[in-house]
Each structure stands twice: as C-alpha cells, then as structure tokens.
Amino acid sequence: MDQSFTIRQATLADAPIIVTHRRRMFEDMGRDDTAMLDAQDIQFAVWLRERLENGRYHGWLVEDAAGSVVAGAGVWLLDWPPGPSGLGPYRGYILNVYTEPAARRRGLARRLVQACMAWCQAQGITIVSLHASDQGRPVYERLGFRPTNELRLEITKPAPPPSA
C-alpha cells in the first residue's frame, strides 16, 4: 500500500459508506435484484448501527490522499461456545471487504484484512473466518485462511408451525 492511503477505524458516522460498500460488493458478485438490494440496505443499516453502538462490529476504512474512503472491511464478533479450538466467548467474522474499482490491485484489501486479524489477536480472539468471493479468495489464502468443513442449508420456505 503506497503512502497516499491511510487506514483508520470506522465510526458510527461511517455507517452510510459501509452500507454502500456492502451493496457494491454484492453487485460486483453479480447480484442485480435492485429491490432485494434496497431492502438489504435498509435492514443492514439497522443491523450495523446496533453493532457499532454495542461494540460487536469494528470496521476499518482506507482513505486516499484527498480524504475519500476507497476501501473498507469489518469484524463482527460472533458469540461462540468454548471448545477445543478456543476458550474465548467470541469468534471473529471478517465481512464487508470492499475496494472501489479505481483503487484496486494496490494491496488495500490485504492491509484491511491484516488490520482485522491484528485487532482480533489483540482481543484474544483465536478463530477468524470469512466467506470469500472468487476474486477475494487468493488474497485470503495468501494470508493463511483455509477452507473448513462447514456445511450450509439455505431454507427458502417458511417452516411449518410445530405440531402440538
């Protein structure tokens, strides 16, 4: 990362840019359902504000020499039960990694993820995970992230009410 960029922690006042970056991230991954993205923006803004206020979301932003935010990333603290991989009450989940197109290929995402990792380490968080786009996967793998055995089920229909 060259000297014309600086990293700083995000504040509550930065919530709108984080919401915008998240939307652009999904658009770059091919999501083009405007109605869904609009609804996501509204719900995510509420979610983000709550977590910025209660300390469960910590974000970092990159500013260019003119003071414009050109990239960002965050860590969400997930409640996690103590187990063999760690005794702490949280795991870190890195999300919202996004770089404006004009600022890409300068190591900004790598530096942001490193800032997230360093913060987690300083907090005693020993497990950090994320979901990677095809574009982001090589960045994360070079930083030591490895695939795990997570399985996923997307429930698309409401569950029937439980029987009495």
Buried (B, 14 or more C-beta within 10 A) or exposed (E): BEEEBEBEEBEEEBBEBBBBBBBBBBEEEEEEEEEEBEEBBEEBBEBBBEBBEEEBBBBBBBBBEEEEBBBBBBBBBBEBEEEEEBEBEBBBBBBBBBBBEEBBEBBBBBBBBBBBBEBBEEBEBBBBEBEBBEEBEEBBEEBEBEEEEEEEEEEEEEEEEEEE
